Amino acid sequence: MEFTVSKKEISRRKKAFLTLVISLFFGLFLASFFLNYPVSKSGYLLILVIILFISGLTFWFLDSVLKIKLRISDEKIERMNGKNIQSLTSSKIKEIKIKRRTNGIIREIYIWSYDKRNMFLTAFEENFEEIKEILKNKITTDVVVKEIREPIDFDHPLFYSLLGLPICFFSIYFLNLISGANSSQAKIIMFIYSVFMLFLGVYFIFKKPISARYEGKRAVIDYVIGTFMVCVGVFMFFVGLNF
């Protein structure tokens, strides 16, 4: 049997991301006003450029996910994206984890195998229940099947609408804290932040948390995000030296 990614789900994710972007800009204005920390035009421009870059990367990634097809035969499970084919033998499945939304709909299915050819399935919302039943019929009784449910409704319209507000208020508060601190305090804050960004960037570059779900096929995203974080960390480190 062959299944395709849900266009409706990919469209929902794009709308959710755009909602978050709007929320971030709105939150930036509010935080700047209430915390009495005006952001310059060049600051807004820089933020806009960063958001546009991340938006382009995100939409490119979602469009690539839309091309994924899943084929399940008697012996194999194949996930195809163009010429890239990830294959997993049904008899070697070790564990299956099913993540459900708060409303019970399956969001993701993780499949672990003994030969380390693990598989991650997402955006098959319209066929996930059927896929789950097919997988259960192919595994032996010793295979562990876990089901978890998300504690928060991440798909609620208000979630991404409000998410940008605390992010922006924290960011502006952080900048306000640095500007109001003395030289030694500012250095400590900047160094802590730079070390955090460096570690996070190195984690993305070497562990590849995004592409790990796709057998390395999306490694460029992890490299871009990781490199960006490392650059921010290095920049903040040298800024701290000048305080």
N, C-alpha and C positions, 0 to 999 in steps of 0.2 A: 504494500500500500504506500501511497505517496501523499505527503501533506505539504502545504505551503504556509508561509508566515501570514498572519492576519494583517491586512492593509489597515483595517480599522484600528487595531492596537498600535501600529506604528504611527498612524495619524494622531492618535490620542497622546502618545509620548511626545510628539513634536509640539502639540498644543500645550502640553504640560510644561515643556521647556520654555516656550515663548511666554507662558504665564509667569514663570519664575523670573525670566529676564525683565519683564515689565515690573514685577514686584520688587526686583533689586533696584531698578531706577527710581521707582516711587519711594522705596525705603531709604534710598540715599538722600533724596530731597528732604524727607521727614526727619531723618537722623541729623542731617546737617543743620536743620532749622531748630529742632528741640534741644540739641546739645550745643547749640551756638558755635558750630565749627564750620564756617563756610568753605565750600569746595570750589577751587578756581575753575575757570573754563578749560584750562589745559588738563586739569585733573579729570573733569568729566570726559574730555576727549580721549584721554588715555584709557579710562575705564570702558568707554564705548568701543575702542579698538580691541581691547582684550576680550570683551564680551562677543564682539563680532567674530573674532578668531575662534573662540570656544564654540560659538554657535555653528560656524561653518564646519568645524570638526565633528560636532555632535550630529548635525544633519547628514553629513557624509557617512558617519557610522550607522545611523538609523536606516539610511537608504541601502547600505550594504547588507544589513540584517534582513531587509525586505526581500532580498534575492535568495535567501536560504530556503532550501527544500529538504524535507525529511523523508527518507525511504526506508520502510521496514519490511524485510523479507523473512523467510523461515529461519535463516542462520545469522543474518547481519542487520545492523542498524546503521544507516548511512545518512550523514548530514552533508548536503552539497551546496556549495556557493560558487557557481561558475565552474571553473576547472578544479577548484579545491574540494576534495572529498575526504571527509573524516569517517572512518569505518570502525565499527565496534562489533565484536562477536557476541552474540546473545548468551552463549554458554559461559562466557567469562565475566559476566556482570557480577559484581561483588555487593554493591549497595545502590539503592535508589532513594533519593530524597525529593519529596514533593512539597513545594511552597505554595500555600494558598493565601489569597487576599482575605480581608476580614469578612467579605460576603461569601466566601467559600469557593470562589472561582480560582482555578490553578493559575499561578503567575509563572512559575519556573519548575523545571524538572532537572535534577542533577543525577547523572549516572556515573558510578565509579566501577572500574573493571580491574581484574587481577593483573592484567598486562599494562596498566597505567594509561590506557587509551580512554581517558575519561571524556564524557560528553555533557554539554550544557545546552538545554533546550529552553528557548524563550520566545514569546510573541506568537505562540501557536494556540492562542486562547480559544479559537473556534473549534479546535480539534483535540485539546489537551485531555479531556476526559476519555476520549476514544484511544488516544495514544497511551494513556495510563493503563487502561484495561488490556491493551495489546501487550505492553511490556510485562504486566503481571502474569499474563498467560505464557510468557516465554521464559520466565525465571524459575529456578528451583526453590524449594521451601527454605533452604539455608540462606537465601539472599535477604539482606536486611532492607525493609521498606519503611521509611520514616515520612511522616506527614507533619508539617509545621504550619502554623497560621500567623500571619503578620499581626503584631499588636496594635498597629495604627493603620487607618485607612489612607494610604498614600495616594489613592486615586480620587479622594474627595476634592471637589473644585476649590475649596478654601485652603487646602494644604499648601499648594505651590503659590497661591495668591498671598498667603501670609508668611511663607518661609523666608522671603527676601527681607522682611522687616527686621527680625532679630539678627540676621547676618549683617545687615547694613548698620544697625545700631551698635553692634559689637565692634565692627570695623572702625566706625567713626569714634567710638569711645576709646578704642585702642590708640588711634592717631592723636586724639585729644590728650590721652594719658602721657604719650611720649612728648608732645609739645609742652606739656605743663611740668614735666619732670626736670630735675637738674641733670647735669652732664653725666654723673656717675650712674644715676638711676636709668637714664635714657640708654646708656651703653649696655647695661645689664638686660634691659627689655629687648633691645635690638639683637643682642647676641643670642638670647634664648629663642627668639623668633627665627633667627637665621639658622640656628642649629636644627630647630624643628623642621623648617622647610627643606634643609639639606637632607636630613634623614628620610623625610617623606619622598623627596625626589629620587633618592638612591633606591628606595623601596620600589617605586614604580618602574625604574629602569631595570633593576635586576629581578624582581619578583614578577613583574608584568601582571598585575591583578586583573586587568581587563582582558588581555590577549590569552591569559591562562585558560579562560573559558572557551577559547576558540582554537586551541592547539597552536598558538603563536601567530595565527593568520592576521591578527589586528595589532601586532607588536608596535607598529608605527604610532599608534595612539598612546601607548604607555611610554614610549620614548619621548614623544613630544611633551606630554604632561610632566614626566619626570625631569626632562631637561629644563622646562620652564620653571619648575619649582627649585631646581638647583640654582638656576640663574638668579631667581628672586632671593634665595638664601645667601648667595655670594654678594649680591647687591646690598642686602640689609647688613651683612657683616661689615662691608667697607663703609657704609653709611654710619654704622655704630662707631667705627674707629675715628670718625671726624667729630664726634660729639665732645 
